[in-house]
Amino acid sequence: MLTDRQLFILQIIIDDFIRSAQPVGSRNLAKKEDISYSPATIRNEMADLEEMGFLEKTHTSSGRVPSEKGYRYYVDHLLSPGSLRRSERTAIHSIFGDRQDGLERAVQNAATILSELTSYTSIVLGPKFNDHKVKSLQIIPIDAQSAVAIIVTDTGHVENRIFSLPDGIEPSDIEKMVNILNDRLTGVPLSELRQKIYKETAELMRRHLRNYEAVLHMFAEASGGSPIGKLFIGGKTNIFNQPEFRDVEKVRLVMDMMEKEQDMYELIRPTEAGVQVKIGTENAEQAMEDCSLITASYSVGNEPVGTIAILGPKRMEYSRVITLVDFLSHDMTKVLTRLYNTRT
């Protein structure tokens, strides 16, 4: 059990290290206005905190830095509630201000704005779109051998896939196919689209088009959609600005991890409600040993459908970041709930 004095000194040290990124020494700590203890007393308490595993001594100075255990205790027991400035609230509310942009663009904007507000890397997992309904479909030829299938949903989500065209297909055939697809598939949920393509359009296309089977099959494959929501990353290179990541190998590991979509999804997949903080080795990735990850799921009803996350050093402004992530997750929950209620 930590004494009140040890708790006070531990909090002061962690707050100071978060601000400065410099090891904290007893002499400098004793000079602070709100500390009345002598350097010797502080030094003894720091030694005890180190022995208990809350602090670590660096190799380059006599100062101490928080350990992973120290950060964990700080987040769980010592953190003061944060507050947002009016400009920060306005920036977050503006994410969903333009209804013409569509939901996907709003989620992308959320990642950008969150990274700008925190100066860390933000990761936003967009909601799954399988139950969203087709608003329009298009096939646009790229060249004689390939085309891109574009599906726009009623929420503004866009799915696109490149596929190969069979030999001898004419532009007029593609135009006829697009007309048939839009006539029969508008309003169909994405989760049912592949099945409906064959059930609703195959016979009609057989009567009007040559080579329809190859194109229909390829378009059906292209319309499969993603089994998870899309990942949007903002401020990916912000990690370079943190003194902890001057080591090129550390940066490479983190950057490589961010390029692997499935790995990132496993880190931030929607879980229980509320803000979650994982520090260092609590994250199941070697690249995250020197990082902290703060996440909050957002929901429709009681079901989590996506996640907001901030990735930064263990020396993170926890109070402010937790407040921002929590505020944005509630905002996104409100927007999505209204959207789904309107659609149903």
N, C-alpha and C positions, 0 to 999 in steps of 0.2 A: 504494500500500500504506500503510495507516495504521500509525503507530507504536503501541506499547503505551500510551504516555501519551495519545495521541489517542483510542484505543479506550476507555480508562478515563474520560476526560472526556466523550466522547460518550455513554457509557452513563449516567454520573451526570446529565448534562443531561436526557436523555430520561426517566429514572426520575423526576427531580424535576418535570419538566413534566407528566408523566402524573398525578402526585399533586396538583399545585397549579394547573395550567392557567395559570400565570404565566410570562412570559419569564424566562429564567435569565441573570443577570449574573455577570461574573467575580468581583466583590467578594464577593457572597453565596456563590458557589461555594467561594471560598478559605476561608470561615469554617467549612466543614463539617469535622467531626472527622477523617474518613478521607481528607482531602485535604491534602497537605503542600506543594503548589505555591503560588507567590506569585500575586497577582492579575494581575501583568504576564505571567507565564508562561501562565496560563490564558487571558488575553485574546489572546495571540499564537496559541495553539493553537485557540481558538474562531474566530479570523479565518481560519486555515488550513482548518478544517472547513467554514466558510461558503464559502470559495473552491472547495472540492472538492464543494460541493453537499449536504453532510450537515446543515447548519444554515441557518436563515434569520434575518434581522434584522427585527424588527417596526418599524412606523412610530411606535409610541407609547412605546417605551423603548429603552434601549441593550442590553437583554437579547436572547438568541437563543432560537429555538424550533426543534424538529426539522423538517426538510423531509420530503417524501414519500420521498426517497431515504434520508434518515436513518432513518426508521421501518423501511423495507425492510431496511436493513443490520442494524438492531437486532433485528428479528424473525428474520432468517436466521442471525445470527452471535453475538449478544450475550445473547439471552434465556436466563434460567435456568429450569430445570424448576419448575413450580408444584406445590403439594400442596393437597389438599382437607381441610377440617376434617371432623370426624366428623359434625357436624350437616348439612353439605352432602351428604355421602355418604348419610346417612339420608334427606334430602329427595328425592334422586334415586331411591333405591331404592323410596321410597313411591309413586312415580308408577305403578308396576306392581303395587302390593300388593293392590289390590282387583280381583279377577278379574271381579266382577259388573259393573263399570263398562264393560267392553268395550274393545277396542283403540283405537277412535276417541277415546273420552273420555280414555284414558291419554295419547294423543298431544297432545290439547288441554291436559291438565294439565302435560305436559312443557314446553310453551311458556310457561305461566303461571309455573311454578316457576323455570324458567331466567331469565326476566325479573326475577323477584324476587331471585334470588341474585346477579345481575350489575348490576341497576339500568339495564340497557340494553334495547333492543328485541330480542325473540327471535322467530324464525320457524322453524316446524317444518313440513316437507313430509311429510305422512303417506304411508304406502305405497299403491301402487295396489291397488285392491280387485277388479279384474276376475276374478281367479281364486278369489275367495272365494265360498262357496256360499250360496244362499238358505235362510234359516231360516224366514222368514214374510213374507207379503205382505198388505197392507191397502189398501183404498180408503175414504177417509173424506170424505163430502160436506161441502163448506164452505157452499154454498148451492145453489139450484136449478140454477145454471149451471156450477158448478165443484166439483172434488174434489181431494184430495191423494193421490197414490200413495206408499205407504211400503214400502220393502224393507229388511228386517233380515237381515244375513248371520250366518254361524256364528261370526264373530269379534266380533260386536257392532257392526259398521259399519252406519250407517243412511243410506240414500239416500231422498230425498223430492223429489217434483216435483208442481207444481200443473198440472192439465189441465182442459179444458172438457168438460162433459157434454152429450150430445145431448139434444134436446128430447124430453120424454115419458118419459124413463127413470125407473123406479120404484126406491125404496130396496130392495125385495125383489130386483130384478134385480141391483143392485150386490152384495147379500149372496151371491146365487148365484154371481156371477162370482168373488168373493173365495174362496169355497169351492172352486171348480174350479181356480183359479190355485194355491192352496196344495196341493191334492191332486196336481197334475201337475208343479209346478215346485219344490217343496221339494227341496233338495240340488243344484239346477242352478247351475253357476258363473255369475257375473254376465256374463262374456264371452259366454256362450251364451244368455243369457236372452231377448233379443229374438227370436232365431231359434226358440227352444223355445216361446215364447208362441204363435206361429202354428202350429207343427208339432204341439204336444201338446194345445192347448186349443181351437183354432178350431172344429173339427168338433163337439166336445161342447157348446160354447157356442151354436153355430147351432141345435142341437136344443132347447135349454132357454131361450134368452133372445131377447127382441126387441131391436133396435138394437145387437146385440152387436158388429158390425163397427167402428162408430165408437168405441165405448169400448175395444175391444181394440187398435185402432190407436193411440189416444191413450195407453193404458197402456204399450204397447210403446215409444213415443217417450219416455215419462217414465222408462222403465227403462234407458235407454241408458247412464247412468252418466257419470262424468267421465273424459276421456282421461288425466288426471294425478291424482295424489293430492291430497287436500285440504290447503290451506294454513291453518295456525293461527298467529296473531300474538299475542304477549304483550307487555304494556308498550309499546303503540304510542306513547303520549304521553311515555314516559321521555326521549325526545330533547329535549323542552322543558327538561329539567333540566340540560342540558349547556351551558356558557357559550359554546361555539362556535356554538350555534344560537339566539342571541338575535335574529339576523337573520330577520325574518318570511318573507322570500322563500326562504331556505334551507329553513326548516321546511316551507313550502308545497310545495316541490318533492319533498321526501322523503315527506311525507304523501300527496301525489298518486300517487307511485310505488307506495306500499304499497296503494293502492286498486285497482291494476291487477294482477289475479291472474297474467296471462300474463307480465308484466314481472318479477314477483317469482319466478315459476317459472324463468324464464331465468337469473336471478341465482343461484339456489340449486339448480338441477336436480342430481340425483345424478351424481357423476363418479367419479374414482378414489378408492380408499380413503385414509384418513388425513385429517388436518386441513389445510385450505387457508386461507390468509390473503391477502385482496386489499385493498390500501390505496389510498384515493383514486381516482385516474384509472385504476387497474388494473381497476376495476369499469366495465363497459360501460354506464354510465348517467350522464347529466349530474348528476342529483340526488345521486349518490354521491361527488362530487368531494371533499367534506369528511368522508367517512365511511370506516370500515373494516368489512369483512365477514369474519367467521370462520365457516367451514362445516366440517362433517364428515358424510359419508354413513354410513348404517347399512345393513346387508345381511341377506339371507337366503342362506346358502351363500356363493358368491362374487359374487352379483349385488346391486349397490346398489339399494335400493328406496325410499329416502327420505333426507331431509337435515335436519340440525339447524344452525341459523345464529344468529349474534349480530350485530346491526347497531348500531354505535355511532360515536363520533367517532374520528378518526385518533389522538387522544390516549386510547387505550383501554388498559385493564389487560390487555395481551396474554397474559402468562404465566398469569394466573388464568383468563381466559376460555378460552384454548386447553385448559387442563387440564379445565375443566368440560365443554366441548363434547366433548372426546375421551372422557371418562369416561361421559357420557350416551350417546354413540353406541355404545360397546361394550355398555352395559347394554341398549339397545334391540335391538341385534343378537342378544344372548343370548335376550331374551324372544321376539322374532319367530322365531328359529330353533326354539326349543322349541315355539312355537305351530304352526308349519308342520309340524314333525315329528309333532306330535300329530294334526294333521288328515290327514296322509298315512299 
